[in-house]
């Protein structure tokens, strides 16, 4: 959950437009294309009630909204890859609608990590119900709850992926409305197990790839405060999933809210877009998140905790999370001033004493202290 990145992206994109004039706007405009003048920003989102699917799968034009995917892929030769791919849409007080794609891509066979981003203005964007469809300069993200399409390219890699939901949606905090304290409120649900198939083109060779993915969708009217967070999504090989988020004050590391959601392996039911998964809410006293090591970025000098133990006593879970690659930092963004760490992890451990394995992603924000906190700009710069 990246509840501050859109605010920073709005600020930086606005500065880029102001300094560079109309010519700085990207030539590829997200669909639908519009040449009309921007309208006034909508009023703050009415954050009451429960998420209603499939309608809420669509575009809300809330002040802040994003669709996020992470995934793990393998080709026919056994080479493994991972990625996170996210699309942010915001509505500024002046009625502009900036959009930002961000991508992190890892080729684990080659020990390679690439990052990329694509900004645009989407002033003609309209609300939708039950589906979304974004396209920008060869990148695409579309879906309706049961199926999704992702397309992106960076460096020598180009991917076309189809993802099919294998379980109903999981609403976090029961209703899908999460109170983040000082950081505001957000609607938040996940598609926790997507079966992915597609093609990877690299060095002129096309390969079929397959694997699993996780999808988050959030929207709301967030406050900008200096916060950081540790966040993880885990897909266990027995069919269960787990999300844990620890949000803290970036000025003194004081906890703001720690919470999680466990989705049992028995929470099957197919991809029906109007069904909800059976979930177990985890409050702060129900789990322990303990870093076991650290890594300092040679590019930014930022020190991140790397390697974790995650225990959930009530579920009998004792898990170890090991990063697939230490250097999974996203830095040097033109639109997000603070560096962050986001990468794939291997999961091992026990449930009630029996061995268990899985895969996941971890996101770390707020560890880059080079960006000062202040009005309108959180120290961390983005949020999950």
C-alpha positions as CSV (number, residue, x, y, z in Angstrom):
1,X,0.0,0.0,0.0
2,X,1.6,3.2,-1.2
3,X,-0.6,5.9,0.2
4,X,1.9,8.7,-0.1
5,X,3.6,8.1,-3.4
6,X,0.7,9.6,-5.4
7,X,0.9,12.9,-3.4
8,X,4.6,13.2,-4.1
9,X,4.1,12.2,-7.7
10,X,1.5,15.0,-8.1
11,X,3.9,17.5,-6.6
12,X,6.8,16.5,-8.8
13,X,4.7,16.1,-12.0
14,X,3.2,19.5,-11.3
15,X,6.6,21.0,-11.0
16,X,7.7,19.4,-14.2
17,X,4.7,20.8,-16.0
18,X,5.2,24.2,-14.6
19,X,8.9,24.4,-15.4
20,X,8.8,22.8,-18.8
21,X,5.5,24.0,-20.2
22,X,3.1,21.9,-22.4
23,X,5.9,20.3,-24.4
24,X,7.0,18.3,-21.4
25,X,3.8,16.3,-21.4
26,X,4.3,12.8,-22.7
27,X,3.3,12.2,-26.3
28,X,1.4,9.0,-25.4
29,X,-1.7,9.8,-23.4
30,X,-3.6,7.1,-21.5
31,X,-6.8,5.9,-23.0
32,X,-9.4,7.5,-23.1
33,X,-7.8,10.5,-24.9
34,X,-9.2,13.9,-24.1
35,X,-8.4,17.5,-25.1
36,X,-10.9,19.2,-22.9
37,X,-9.9,21.5,-20.1
38,X,-9.6,19.8,-16.7
39,X,-12.6,20.0,-14.4
40,X,-12.5,20.8,-10.7
41,X,-11.3,18.1,-8.4
42,X,-14.0,15.9,-6.9
43,X,-14.8,16.2,-3.2
44,X,-13.0,14.0,-0.7
45,X,-13.9,10.3,-1.0
46,X,-16.8,9.2,1.1
47,X,-15.0,6.6,3.1
48,X,-17.9,4.8,4.7
49,X,-19.4,1.4,4.1
50,X,-18.0,-1.8,2.7
51,X,-16.3,-2.5,-0.6
52,X,-18.8,-3.8,-3.2
53,X,-17.5,-6.1,-5.9
54,X,-17.4,-6.3,-8.8
55,X,-18.3,-2.6,-9.2
56,X,-15.4,-1.4,-7.0
57,X,-12.9,-3.1,-9.3
58,X,-13.2,0.0,-11.5
59,X,-11.9,3.5,-11.6
60,X,-13.2,5.8,-8.8
61,X,-11.5,9.1,-9.5
62,X,-10.8,9.4,-5.8
63,X,-8.1,11.8,-4.8
64,X,-5.7,8.9,-4.7
65,X,-6.0,5.4,-6.3
66,X,-3.7,2.7,-7.5
67,X,-3.6,-0.9,-8.9
68,X,-0.5,-2.9,-7.9
69,X,0.7,-6.3,-9.0
70,X,3.7,-8.4,-7.9
71,X,4.6,-11.7,-9.4
72,X,6.9,-14.6,-9.8
73,X,7.6,-16.2,-13.2
74,X,9.5,-19.1,-14.6
75,X,10.3,-20.0,-18.2
76,X,10.7,-23.4,-19.8
77,X,14.4,-23.6,-19.1
78,X,13.8,-23.1,-15.4
79,X,15.0,-19.4,-15.3
80,X,13.1,-17.4,-12.7
81,X,11.9,-13.8,-12.7
82,X,10.0,-11.5,-10.4
83,X,8.4,-8.1,-10.8
84,X,6.2,-5.4,-9.2
85,X,4.1,-3.3,-11.5
86,X,1.9,-0.4,-10.3
87,X,-0.3,2.3,-11.8
88,X,-1.1,5.4,-9.8
89,X,-3.9,7.8,-10.6
90,X,-4.5,11.0,-8.6
91,X,-6.8,14.0,-8.9
92,X,-5.2,17.3,-8.0
93,X,-7.0,20.2,-6.3
94,X,-6.8,22.0,-9.7
95,X,-8.5,19.1,-11.5
96,X,-5.5,17.6,-13.3
97,X,-5.3,13.8,-13.3
98,X,-1.6,12.7,-13.2
99,X,-0.9,9.0,-13.9
100,X,2.3,7.1,-13.1
101,X,3.4,3.6,-14.0
102,X,6.3,2.1,-12.0
103,X,8.1,-1.2,-12.7
104,X,10.7,-3.2,-10.9
105,X,12.0,-6.3,-12.8
106,X,14.4,-9.0,-11.6
107,X,16.1,-11.7,-13.7
108,X,17.3,-14.0,-11.0
109,X,19.3,-16.3,-13.4
110,X,21.4,-13.3,-14.4
111,X,21.3,-11.6,-11.0
112,X,19.8,-8.5,-12.7
113,X,17.4,-5.8,-11.3
114,X,15.9,-3.1,-13.5
115,X,13.5,-0.2,-12.7
116,X,11.5,2.0,-14.9
117,X,8.6,4.4,-14.9
118,X,6.2,6.2,-17.3
119,X,4.3,9.4,-16.3
120,X,1.4,11.0,-18.1
121,X,-1.6,13.3,-17.7
122,X,-4.9,11.5,-18.0
123,X,-7.3,14.4,-17.8
124,X,-10.0,12.7,-19.9
125,X,-10.1,9.7,-17.6
126,X,-13.6,8.7,-16.5
127,X,-15.1,6.6,-13.7
128,X,-15.8,2.9,-14.5
129,X,-17.6,0.1,-12.8
130,X,-16.3,-3.4,-12.6
131,X,-13.2,-3.0,-14.8
132,X,-10.2,-0.7,-15.7
133,X,-8.0,-0.4,-18.8
134,X,-4.8,1.7,-18.8
135,X,-2.4,1.9,-21.8
136,X,0.6,4.1,-22.1
137,X,3.5,3.9,-24.6
138,X,3.5,0.1,-24.8
139,X,2.7,-0.5,-21.2
140,X,-0.8,-1.8,-20.2
141,X,-2.8,-2.8,-17.2
142,X,-6.4,-4.0,-17.5
143,X,-8.8,-6.2,-15.6
144,X,-12.3,-7.0,-14.3
145,X,-11.7,-9.1,-11.2
146,X,-11.6,-12.5,-12.8
147,X,-8.9,-11.8,-15.3
148,X,-6.1,-9.2,-15.9
149,X,-3.8,-8.2,-18.7
150,X,-0.3,-6.8,-18.0
151,X,2.2,-5.6,-20.6
152,X,5.5,-3.8,-19.9
153,X,9.0,-3.6,-21.3
154,X,12.3,-2.4,-19.9
155,X,15.9,-2.8,-21.1
156,X,16.0,-5.9,-23.2
157,X,12.9,-7.5,-21.7
158,X,9.3,-7.3,-23.0
159,X,6.4,-9.1,-21.4
160,X,2.7,-9.8,-22.2
161,X,0.9,-11.5,-19.3
162,X,-2.6,-12.8,-18.7
163,X,-3.6,-13.4,-15.0
164,X,-6.6,-15.4,-13.8
165,X,-7.9,-15.0,-10.3
166,X,-7.9,-18.4,-8.4
167,X,-9.6,-17.2,-5.2
168,X,-12.2,-14.6,-4.3
169,X,-11.1,-11.1,-3.2
170,X,-9.8,-10.5,0.3
171,X,-11.0,-7.4,2.1
172,X,-8.5,-6.1,4.7
173,X,-9.8,-5.1,8.1
174,X,-13.0,-7.1,7.4
175,X,-14.9,-4.4,5.4
176,X,-12.0,-3.3,3.3
177,X,-11.9,0.1,5.0
178,X,-8.5,0.6,6.8
179,X,-8.0,3.3,9.3
180,X,-4.3,4.3,9.1
181,X,-4.5,6.9,11.9
182,X,-2.5,10.0,11.1
183,X,-2.2,8.8,7.4
184,X,-5.9,8.8,6.8
185,X,-8.2,6.1,5.6
186,X,-8.1,3.8,2.5
187,X,-10.3,1.2,0.9
188,X,-8.1,-1.8,0.4
189,X,-8.6,-5.3,-1.1
190,X,-6.4,-7.9,-2.7
191,X,-6.6,-10.7,-5.2
192,X,-4.2,-12.9,-3.4
193,X,-3.6,-15.7,-5.9
194,X,-3.5,-15.1,-9.6
195,X,-2.4,-17.8,-12.1
196,X,-0.2,-16.1,-14.7
197,X,0.7,-17.2,-18.3
198,X,2.3,-15.2,-21.0
199,X,5.4,-14.5,-23.1
200,X,8.8,-13.0,-22.4
201,X,10.9,-11.5,-25.3
202,X,14.6,-11.1,-24.4
203,X,17.6,-10.7,-26.8
204,X,15.3,-11.5,-29.8
205,X,14.1,-14.8,-28.3
206,X,10.5,-15.4,-27.2
207,X,9.8,-17.7,-24.3
208,X,6.6,-18.8,-22.6
209,X,6.5,-18.0,-18.9
210,X,4.1,-18.9,-16.1
211,X,3.7,-18.3,-12.4
212,X,1.7,-16.6,-9.7
213,X,0.9,-13.0,-8.9
214,X,-0.7,-10.9,-6.2
215,X,-2.9,-7.8,-6.9
216,X,-3.8,-4.8,-4.6
217,X,-6.3,-2.1,-5.3
218,X,-6.6,0.9,-3.0
219,X,-8.3,4.3,-3.1
220,X,-9.1,7.1,-0.7
221,X,-8.4,10.6,0.5
222,X,-5.1,10.3,2.3
223,X,-3.4,12.7,4.6
224,X,0.3,13.5,4.0
225,X,2.4,12.8,7.1
226,X,6.0,11.7,7.4
227,X,5.5,7.9,7.7
228,X,7.3,4.8,6.7
229,X,6.3,1.2,6.6
230,X,7.3,-2.5,6.2
231,X,4.9,-4.5,4.1
232,X,4.8,-8.0,2.8
233,X,2.5,-10.3,0.8
234,X,3.1,-14.1,1.1
235,X,1.7,-16.9,-1.0
236,X,2.3,-20.3,0.7
237,X,2.5,-23.5,-1.2
238,X,-0.4,-25.0,0.8
239,X,-2.7,-22.5,-0.8
240,X,-2.9,-19.9,2.1
241,X,-1.8,-16.3,1.8
242,X,-0.7,-13.6,4.3
243,X,-0.4,-9.8,4.2
244,X,1.3,-7.9,7.0
245,X,1.8,-4.1,7.2
246,X,3.6,-2.1,9.8
247,X,3.2,1.7,9.4
248,X,5.3,4.0,11.6
249,X,6.1,7.6,12.2
250,X,9.3,8.4,10.1
251,X,10.5,11.0,12.6
252,X,10.9,8.7,15.6
253,X,9.9,5.2,14.3
254,X,6.8,5.2,16.6
255,X,4.2,2.7,15.4
256,X,1.1,4.2,13.9
257,X,-0.7,1.0,13.0
258,X,0.3,-2.7,12.5
259,X,-2.2,-5.0,11.0
260,X,-2.5,-8.1,8.7
261,X,-4.8,-10.4,6.9
262,X,-4.6,-14.2,6.7
263,X,-6.4,-16.1,3.9
264,X,-6.7,-19.8,4.6
265,X,-5.9,-22.3,1.9
266,X,-9.5,-23.5,2.1
267,X,-10.7,-20.1,1.0
268,X,-11.4,-21.4,-2.5
269,X,-14.4,-20.6,-4.6
270,X,-13.1,-19.6,-8.0
271,X,-12.6,-16.1,-9.4
272,X,-16.2,-14.9,-9.1
273,X,-15.9,-11.2,-8.9
274,X,-18.7,-10.7,-6.4
275,X,-17.5,-13.3,-3.9
276,X,-15.3,-12.6,-0.9
277,X,-12.6,-14.8,0.6
278,X,-12.8,-16.0,4.2
279,X,-10.2,-14.0,6.0
280,X,-8.7,-13.8,9.5
281,X,-7.8,-10.2,10.6
282,X,-4.5,-9.9,12.5
283,X,-4.2,-7.1,15.0
284,X,-0.8,-5.8,16.1
285,X,-0.6,-8.1,19.1
286,X,-1.1,-11.2,17.0
287,X,2.1,-11.2,15.1
288,X,5.8,-10.5,15.5
289,X,7.9,-9.0,12.6
290,X,11.7,-9.2,13.4
291,X,14.5,-8.1,11.0
292,X,17.4,-10.4,11.0
293,X,20.0,-8.5,8.9
294,X,20.6,-5.3,6.9
295,X,21.9,-4.1,3.6
296,X,23.3,-0.7,2.6
297,X,22.7,0.6,-0.9
298,X,26.0,1.5,-2.7
299,X,24.0,4.0,-4.9
300,X,22.1,5.9,-2.2
301,X,23.8,5.0,1.1
302,X,20.4,4.0,2.5
303,X,20.5,1.1,5.0
304,X,17.5,-1.3,4.8
305,X,16.6,-4.2,7.1
306,X,16.9,-7.4,5.0
307,X,15.8,-10.8,6.2
308,X,12.9,-11.3,8.6
309,X,11.2,-13.6,11.0
310,X,7.4,-13.5,11.0
311,X,5.5,-15.3,13.7
312,X,1.8,-15.6,14.1
313,X,1.2,-17.5,17.3
314,X,-2.5,-18.0,16.9
315,X,-2.0,-19.7,13.5
316,X,1.1,-21.7,14.6
317,X,3.1,-19.9,11.9
318,X,6.9,-19.4,12.2
319,X,8.2,-18.0,9.0
320,X,11.6,-16.9,7.7
321,X,11.7,-14.4,4.7
322,X,15.0,-14.3,2.7
323,X,15.4,-11.7,-0.1
324,X,16.0,-13.2,-3.6
325,X,18.3,-10.3,-4.3
326,X,19.8,-7.8,-1.8
327,X,19.9,-4.9,-4.3
328,X,16.2,-4.5,-5.1
329,X,16.2,-0.7,-4.5
330,X,14.0,1.7,-6.6
331,X,16.1,4.9,-6.7
332,X,16.6,7.8,-9.1
333,X,12.9,8.3,-9.9
334,X,12.1,11.7,-11.5
335,X,8.8,11.8,-9.8
336,X,9.4,10.1,-6.4
337,X,12.3,11.7,-4.6
338,X,12.8,9.0,-1.9
339,X,14.4,5.7,-2.6
340,X,12.6,2.5,-1.5
341,X,13.3,-1.2,-1.5
342,X,10.9,-3.7,-3.1
343,X,11.8,-7.3,-4.0
344,X,10.9,-11.0,-4.0
345,X,11.5,-13.2,-1.0
346,X,11.8,-16.9,-0.4
347,X,9.6,-18.1,2.5
348,X,10.4,-21.1,4.7
349,X,9.2,-22.2,8.1
350,X,6.6,-24.2,10.0
351,X,2.9,-24.3,10.7
352,X,2.1,-26.2,13.9
353,X,5.6,-27.7,13.6
354,X,5.2,-29.0,10.1
355,X,7.4,-27.6,7.3
356,X,6.0,-25.0,5.0
357,X,7.4,-23.0,2.0
358,X,6.2,-20.2,-0.2
359,X,7.1,-17.0,-2.0
360,X,6.4,-13.3,-1.4
361,X,7.3,-9.7,-1.8
362,X,8.5,-7.1,0.7
363,X,8.3,-3.3,0.4
364,X,10.3,-1.0,2.7
365,X,9.6,2.8,2.7
366,X,10.9,5.5,4.9
367,X,14.5,4.4,5.3
368,X,15.7,7.1,2.9
369,X,16.2,10.1,5.2
370,X,17.6,12.3,2.5
371,X,14.1,13.7,1.7
372,X,13.1,16.1,4.5
373,X,9.6,15.8,6.0
374,X,7.4,18.8,5.7
375,X,3.9,20.1,4.7
376,X,2.7,18.3,1.6
377,X,5.7,16.0,1.4
378,X,6.0,12.9,3.6
379,X,9.6,11.9,4.5
380,X,9.1,8.5,3.0
381,X,7.6,9.8,-0.2
382,X,5.3,6.8,-0.9
383,X,3.2,4.3,0.9
384,X,1.8,0.8,1.1
